[in-house]
Amino acid sequence: MPLPNMNNVYVTHKGKEVSIAYHENFGTAGIERSIAIIPETKDGWDTTELKWYGKSLNSLIDELIKVRDEIDKQN
């Protein structure tokens, strides 16, 4: 099985790292577009909630706003 074509952008907000991902041929999912707040430990990935975005810029922005608001509530 070939390795997936993975592209990630990492940004920070209030000390939290956020991953914006676009993966092609990721398992059987085809194209995967997701945003995640990077957990502080590797064990945190088990409970990390991914936010999914569509093909449009508006979709990406809408999900980024949700992630920003979630981080703001934590701090």
VEXDREN-892757 format. One record per residue: x, y, z of N, C-alpha, C, O in turn; residue in three letters. Coordinates in steps of 0.001 Angstrom, whole numbers, plus 500000, padded with zeros to 6 digits. Last residue first. Layout:
XYZXYZXYZXYZALA;...
% end
This chain:
490984528749528010491946529673528631491219530824529272491851531710529848ASN;488926527345526915489835526621527798490754527555528564491250527207529636GLN;487724529124525205486959528687526374487846527978527395487562528001528593LYS;489685529320523194489380530499524021488622530106525295488852530693526352ASP;489430526801522014490657527132522751490410528315523676490871528318524817ILE;486895527166520853487111526073521815488365526351522656488355526156523872GLU;487398529254519078486460529466520191486627528387521265486510528675522456ASP;489148527935517303489595529118518050488711529337519273489210529576520372ARG;487376526013516284488566525592517023489097526748517870489457526552519030VAL;485510527677515005485068526769516062486250526325516931486142526268518156LYS;487199528876513113486550529712514131486076528851515301486221529244516458ILE;487784526658511549488860527317512298488294528214513403488856528294514496LEU;485285526194510387485825525209511326486966525797512147487105525470513326GLU;485044528515508778484019528186509783484566527214510828484335527395512024ASP;487293528239507083487207529357508033486199529052509139486473529305510312ILE;486514525972505586487735525963506387487680527049507464487991526790508627LEU;484200526992504353484116525802505194485331525725506122485186525443507311SER;485258529101502840484299529376503916484181528199504878484074528395506089ASN;486753527720500959487440528542501941486520528839503120486958528827504270LEU;485532524376500253485493525837500139486298526522501236486497525962502314SER;485503521653500669486362522177499614486460523697499597487376524249498989LYS;485217521222504271484947520869502880485927521519501919487038521889502299GLY;486481519799507334486106520923506475485982520464505035486562519456504632TYR;486075518495510591486179518230509154485747519465508373484754520104508719TRP;487918518149513483486904518967512812487124518764511314488255518856510835LYS;488469515557515808488815516185514538487629517001514045486478516587514179LEU;489269515360519159488154515479518210488649516192516951489183517299517026GLU;491157513091520993491170514310520182490034514284519174489859513315518434THR;491488510819522442490278511601522719490213512898521911489315513714522120THR;493866509754521532492704508861521671491408509634521849490343509160521453ASP;495788511688521758495173511484520439493942510594520507493071510668519640TRP;496903511618524279495775512509524043495098512326522709493958512755522528GLY;499192510143524218497977509465524674496734510300524408495631509761524319ASP;501091512053523593500675511117522542499387510389522919498583510055522049LYS;500110515236525025500813513952525078500302513064523938499224513294523392THR;498677517473524246499955517680524924500775516401525032502002516461525120GLU;497238517373520912497240517074522345498640517255522944499646517196522237PRO;496387519917518699497384518902518993497392518644520510497534519578521299ILE;493272520165517422494121520767518436495087519667518853494662518605519309ILE;492750519769513930492819519199515271493675520077516167494669520657515730ALA;490980519398510933491643520332511836491622519688513211490607519125513623ILE;491009517906507622490665517966509040491501519005509775492563519427509317SER;490154516108504893490463517489505288490039517642506743488857517523507066ARG;490991513507502788490607513852504150491070515269504459492248515589504301GLU;490102511521500091490655512802500515490102513146501890488895513083502121ILE;489955508254500798490134509130499639490818510411500066492009510393500378GLY;489690506410502844488891507637502925489002508521501684488214509454501532ALA;491157504205503148490071504090502173489258505373502094488260505437501376THR;494220505761503632493439504539503851492383504420502768492699504525501583GLY;494301508491501966494542508130503361493660506940503689492478507103503991PHE;494465509891499514494620508440499573494980507965500968495868507129501133ASN;495663512960500887495112512214499750495416510729499932496476510355500433GLU;494941515307503381495586514046503046494879513410501855493651513331501818HIS;495453518131505080494855517698503819495622516448503413496818516517503131TYR;495005519873508203495519518766507392494722518556506115493510518765506063ALA;496181521832510617495233521894509505495769520914508471496858521105507929ILE;496639521730514053497027521139512774495873521281511784494739520902512074SER;497698523878516594496568523404515793497104522889514461497928523543513822VAL;498837524265519885499177524023518491497970523390517793497318522494518329GLU;498350526867522220497904525552521730498275525415520251498056526334519462LYS;498991529486522848499895528422523274499498527023522847500245526076523091GLY;497008530983521554497085530962523021497893529778523539497532529149524534LYS;497539529119518792496607530101519340496627529927520852496302528858521369HIS;499544528280515950499280528286517380498287529381517735498206530418517076THR;499662525918513221499546527279513728499320527179515236498947526120515742VAL;500752523971510546500644524086511999500628525556512383501466526339511934TYR;499558522056507938499968523401508328499756523463509828498708523059510331VAL;500320519141506050499824519757507274500377521168507402501516521440507022ASN;499762516596503856500119518002503933499488518586505181498270518534505355ASN;500567513505502498500103514236503667500641515663503651501835515890503454MET;499690510916500690500253512235500436499711513141501528498537513510501504ASN;500334507693502181499445508807501816500237510075501556501310510285502122PRO;502223505053500627502032506009501718501124507149501269501144507530500099LEU;500687502168499063501512503379499029501211504292500216500098504306500741PRO;500849498822500000500000500000500000500895501242500000501775501360500852MET;
% end
